[in-house]
Amino acid sequence: MNEALIIIPTYNERENLKSLCDQVLTALPSADLLIVDDNSPDGTGKMADAFAAENPRIHVKHRAEKD
């Protein structure tokens, strides 16, 4: 794990998640991302899983409900 962990809480963020992740990873090259998805009905969690599968700096936590 890198020096810092940036936590990004999400709920229905499918439209902007890719851009946000790209911007954070570029701006903070020594940081990892933890995307915490609150069971987004728009598929944000699945998208986050795909990003994590492609990039070892991205991690995902799924929560059962919006909290």
NUGUVEX-948312 format. One line per 10 residues: number of its first residue (from 1); their letters; for each residue y negated, x negated, z of N, C-alpha, C. Coordinates in nm, 4 decimals, decimal comma. Layout:
N
NUM) A) Y X Z Y X Z Y X Z ~ ...
REM end
This chain:
67
1) MNEALIIIPT) 0,1181 -0,0839 0,0000 0,0000 0,0000 0,0000 -0,1247 -0,0885 0,0000 ~ -0,2286 -0,0403 -0,0616 -0,3542 -0,1143 -0,0729 -0,4367 -0,1058 0,0556 ~ -0,5564 -0,1638 0,0506 -0,6464 -0,1710 0,1668 -0,6931 -0,0353 0,2165 ~ -0,7139 0,0568 0,1252 -0,7702 0,1874 0,1620 -0,6863 0,2985 0,1017 ~ -0,6908 0,4136 0,1673 -0,6238 0,5326 0,1171 -0,7288 0,6423 0,1052 ~ -0,7513 0,6891 -0,0150 -0,8464 0,7966 -0,0401 -0,7668 0,9261 -0,0448 ~ -0,8028 1,0209 0,0402 -0,7321 1,1485 0,0470 -0,8136 1,2529 -0,0293 ~ -0,7455 1,3178 -0,1247 -0,8106 1,4201 -0,2059 -0,7393 1,5528 -0,1811 ~ -0,8005 1,6428 -0,1028 -0,7408 1,7746 -0,0837 -0,7645 1,8592 -0,2088 ~ -0,6626 1,9327 -0,2517 -0,6778 2,0119 -0,3739 -0,6276 2,1539 -0,3557
11) YNERENLKSL) -0,6938 2,2435 -0,4274 -0,6492 2,3808 -0,4436 -0,7122 2,4300 -0,5736 ~ -0,6289 2,4543 -0,6726 -0,6756 2,4971 -0,8049 -0,7736 2,3964 -0,8661 ~ -0,7336 2,2716 -0,8711 -0,8178 2,1646 -0,9249 -0,7629 2,1087 -1,0564 ~ -0,6775 2,1834 -1,1229 -0,6144 2,1359 -1,2459 -0,7168 2,0885 -1,3496 ~ -0,8264 2,1589 -1,3606 -0,9281 2,1276 -1,4623 -0,9927 1,9903 -1,4430 ~ -1,0061 1,9443 -1,3196 -1,0800 1,8200 -1,2984 -1,0009 1,7101 -1,2276 ~ -0,8727 1,7333 -1,1998 -0,7958 1,6347 -1,1232 -0,7800 1,5023 -1,1968 ~ -0,7496 1,5051 -1,3237 -0,7310 1,3816 -1,4007 -0,8575 1,2967 -1,3984 ~ -0,9695 1,3592 -1,4274 -1,0966 1,2866 -1,4288 -1,1288 1,2277 -1,2920 ~ -1,1091 1,3060 -1,1872 -1,1365 1,2590 -1,0515 -1,0491 1,1393 -1,0159
21) CDQVLTALPS) -0,9200 1,1497 -1,0437 -0,8287 1,0387 -1,0141 -0,8686 0,9132 -1,0906 ~ -0,8956 0,9287 -1,2193 -0,9352 0,8138 -1,3014 -1,0614 0,7471 -1,2466 ~ -1,1584 0,8277 -1,2086 -1,2844 0,7734 -1,1571 -1,2647 0,6993 -1,0255 ~ -1,1871 0,7561 -0,9360 -1,1644 0,6923 -0,8058 -1,0856 0,5625 -0,8227 ~ -0,9801 0,5651 -0,9023 -0,8996 0,4441 -0,9224 -0,9798 0,3327 -0,9885 ~ -1,0693 0,3685 -1,0773 -1,1538 0,2689 -1,1433 -1,2585 0,2131 -1,0474 ~ -1,3207 0,3009 -0,9715 -1,4275 0,2587 -0,8797 -1,3740 0,1798 -0,7604 ~ -1,2503 0,2085 -0,7199 -1,1927 0,1445 -0,6011 -1,0572 0,0827 -0,6371 ~ -1,0589 -0,0324 -0,7029 -0,9332 -0,0917 -0,7511 -0,8377 -0,1365 -0,6409 ~ -0,8836 -0,1434 -0,5172 -0,7935 -0,1837 -0,4087 -0,7540 -0,0652 -0,3207
31) ADLLIVDDNS) -0,7694 0,0558 -0,3731 -0,7367 0,1759 -0,2957 -0,6214 0,2524 -0,3596 ~ -0,5486 0,3246 -0,2766 -0,4480 0,4199 -0,3211 -0,5059 0,5595 -0,3038 ~ -0,4474 0,6567 -0,3751 -0,4879 0,7964 -0,3628 -0,3747 0,8772 -0,3022 ~ -0,4094 0,9663 -0,2127 -0,3157 1,0655 -0,1627 -0,3726 1,2015 -0,1992 ~ -0,3044 1,2705 -0,2895 -0,3452 1,4046 -0,3288 -0,2683 1,5013 -0,2404 ~ -0,3413 1,5838 -0,1664 -0,2805 1,6831 -0,0783 -0,3053 1,8200 -0,1411 ~ -0,1990 1,8787 -0,1937 -0,2134 2,0065 -0,2633 -0,1631 2,1215 -0,1767 ~ -0,2455 2,2241 -0,1655 -0,2148 2,3416 -0,0837 -0,1503 2,4526 -0,1665 ~ -0,0406 2,4195 -0,2366 0,0351 2,5169 -0,3146 -0,0525 2,5882 -0,4180 ~ -0,1272 2,5114 -0,4939 -0,2173 2,5667 -0,5952 -0,1401 2,6479 -0,6990
41) PDGTGKMADA) -0,1817 2,7717 -0,7214 -0,1118 2,8538 -0,8196 -0,1362 2,8104 -0,9643 ~ -0,2354 2,7243 -0,9876 -0,2657 2,6820 -1,1249 -0,1860 2,5593 -1,1702 ~ -0,0966 2,5079 -1,0851 -0,0146 2,3939 -1,1248 -0,0720 2,2582 -1,0895 ~ -0,1733 2,2548 -1,0063 -0,2332 2,1275 -0,9656 -0,1289 2,0345 -0,9046 ~ -0,0419 2,0880 -0,8212 0,0601 2,0058 -0,7549 0,1547 1,9406 -0,8539 ~ 0,1976 2,0135 -0,9539 0,2863 1,9582 -1,0567 0,2157 1,8490 -1,1358 ~ 0,0885 1,8719 -1,1648 0,0104 1,7715 -1,2357 -0,0019 1,6454 -1,1501 ~ -0,0263 1,6621 -1,0224 -0,0375 1,5479 -0,9318 0,0943 1,4709 -0,9272 ~ 0,2068 1,5421 -0,9249 0,3376 1,4761 -0,9273 0,3549 1,3919 -1,0533 ~ 0,3097 1,4432 -1,1656 0,3196 1,3686 -1,2918 0,2345 1,2423 -1,2864
51) FAAENPRIHV) 0,1145 1,2525 -1,2319 0,0286 1,1341 -1,2180 0,0958 1,0305 -1,1277 ~ 0,1542 1,0757 -1,0170 0,2192 0,9850 -0,9222 0,3396 0,9158 -0,9854 ~ 0,4096 0,9853 -1,0723 0,5258 0,9257 -1,1399 0,4835 0,8134 -1,2350 ~ 0,3606 0,8219 -1,2842 0,3097 0,7229 -1,3785 0,2316 0,6094 -1,3119 ~ 0,1852 0,6316 -1,1893 0,0971 0,5337 -1,1257 0,1378 0,5140 -0,9791 ~ 0,1810 0,3942 -0,9422 0,2250 0,3706 -0,8044 0,1133 0,3780 -0,7004 ~ -0,0097 0,3847 -0,7437 -0,1227 0,3964 -0,6501 -0,1510 0,5411 -0,6115 ~ -0,0843 0,6357 -0,6773 -0,1067 0,7775 -0,6498 0,0138 0,8334 -0,5746 ~ -0,0143 0,9041 -0,4662 0,0870 0,9661 -0,3816 0,0508 1,1136 -0,3661 ~ 0,1503 1,1972 -0,3424 0,1254 1,3416 -0,3344 0,1934 1,3985 -0,2104
61) KHRAEKD) 0,1221 1,4861 -0,1438 0,1786 1,5650 -0,0331 0,1576 1,7125 -0,0690 ~ 0,2642 1,7889 -0,0632 0,2572 1,9319 -0,0912 0,2598 2,0076 0,0403 ~ 0,1669 2,1021 0,0512 0,1659 2,1900 0,1688 0,1960 2,3323 0,1227 ~ 0,2562 2,4103 0,2098 0,3067 2,5428 0,1734 0,1973 2,6460 0,1502 ~ 0,0803 2,6262 0,2094 -0,0260 2,7264 0,1957 -0,1620 2,6607 0,2059 ~ -0,2617 2,7345 0,1652 -0,3991 2,6854 0,1737 -0,4386 2,6778 0,3201 ~ -0,4818 2,5573 0,3613 -0,5141 2,5365 0,5022 -0,6281 2,4386 0,5157
REM end
